[in-house]
Amino acid sequence: MNKKLNEIETKVVKTYKRIEDSVVGSYKKIEEEVVDGYQKIEDKFVEKYLLNENETVDEAKKRLDKKRKEDSRND
């Protein structure tokens, strides 16, 4: 009887582990897609509205981040 319960317990744990792996994997895929989509939107916004002449998107982001940090120190 005890051996049978151990077998059942092992099967249940394996099943839960597969479910857990599936859920976590799905969450990570969704998270990556959302973050990637946000970054693309952010880059396009910076490119269209906040870019100075002869400046790359990355340079503009660094400039804006530096300004934000300076402004927050002055508050």
C-alpha positions, 0 to 999 in steps of 0.5 A: 500500500505504501509503495503504491502511494509513493508511486502516485505521489511521484506521478503527481509531482512530475505532472505538477512540475510539467505544468509549472514549467509550461506556465513559467515558460509561457509567462517568460515568452509573454514578458519578452514580447511585451518588453520588446514591443515597448522598447520598439515603441519607445525607440520610434517615439524618441526617433520621431519627437526627441532626436536632435540633429546628428544624434542616434536614438541611443544617444538621445536616450542617454541625453534624456536620462541624464537630464531626468537624473539632473532634474530629479536632483534639483527637486 
